[in-house]
Amino acid sequence: MVHRGLESFKNKHVVLLQGPVGPFFKHLSFDLQQIGATVHKINFNGGDWFFSSSNATNFTGTFEDWSDFFIGFIERHQIDTILLFGDCRAYHRVAHAIADKKGLDIGVFEEGYVRPDYITFEEFGVNGHSKLPRDPNFYMSLTDSEFTVAETVPVKYVFWHTAWYAFLYYFWSALLFPLFYGYQHHRSLSPWEITFWIRSVWRKQWYKLKEAGICNELTTVYSKKYYLSPLQISTDAQVTEHSQFDSIEHFIEKIIGSFAFYAPVETILVIKHHPLDRGYHDYSKLIKKVSTHHNVFSRVRYIHDIHLPTLLEHARGAVMINSTVGLSAIHHNAPLKVCGSAIYDIDGLTYRGTLDDFWVDAVNFKVNYELYIRFKKYVISKSQINGNFYRRLKNTHLNSGIIW
């Protein structure tokens, strides 16, 4: 399978497993059929069913039944290619292992490594399972002809599109639960999930007022005197599968403890909440408790919606698990310490020493910017597709709304 371009799927027998919330996989199915692929879809819950087309099969068994069902399905329909969104979901891990053993082509979608204008599509796996090279010499030895990047069409604001699709997905999942009674989701499937999105909107306005003036303080008084630590979504597989941390709380405790013991006394730590987790979690009590315990409460800031590129421009360094923000940090020449497994954690792009040493050594670390440019172009050319899962681009003829 050639991962760039729909034409590589011509005459293939494709099965779509779970996609992102919304109609993206339904539209992708149409596009694949238009170029001559035979396409099937498997629904696992009511949300999948609502956003699927007529060529779908409902899996209504238990998780224990899934392996035998899937083996029978791919043999019966002569499947040679499976496409899925996120390779760490329980059902997808089982399907992935079966497909790999049988030598099938595997394509994995994920949110974009280079956001907001791209989505990720890789052969075999994404993030910690990605087969993108980690050797800096590989990228430095490439010729210009080995990575070409077309002009990018910007993606517009998608929050409300995503929220609406999420509501519909959870609503139909709850409504049709009796049909899919054996299904196990990776998070709550209650239609009341919409309340978290509403709370997110409210909190955004509240934090805007509460945190007024903090950006100015950080970019003047504390410019190059603070370390930025962007948090990730609490249920992110990047955290649960591709790091040594049990949770975001575990990470917060780790970085505050290390900062307290090893960071220069004139510096502060700025912890930034993930915008898509705003309606679900508030770590203020935990941060206060841990920082007070380590006697650094006055040196820790907890913020939410301050402009991230501006923060990175003025940061002394950045510390994160493996967020895609890491590429933005490198772009802004911010020394970066990665505490998990990340595709960009490469010698020359990130600090290779320990977290404890980073607080002092960050000022001496310099990003190899030529390596970064080459790496980014290669990543875009080999694993990124211009577009978004929740709102179609105007500059494409494809029903799925992306530009392959």
Secondary structure by P-SEA (a helix, b strand, c coil): ccccccccccccbbbbccccccaaaaaaaaaaaaaccbbbbbbccaaaaaacccccccccccccaaaaaaaaaaaaacccbbbbcccccaaaaaaaaaaaaaccbbbbbccccccccbbbbbcccccccccccccaaaaaacccccccccbbbbbcccaaaaaaaaaaaaaaaaaaccccccccccccccccaaaaaaaaaaaaaaaaaaacaaaaaaaccccccbbbbbbccccccccccccccccaaaaaaaaaaaaaccccccbbbbbbccccccccccaaaaaaaaaaaacccccccccccccaaaaaaaccccccccccaaaaaaaacccccccccccccccccccccccccccccccccccaaaaaaaaaaaaaaccccccccccccccccccccccc
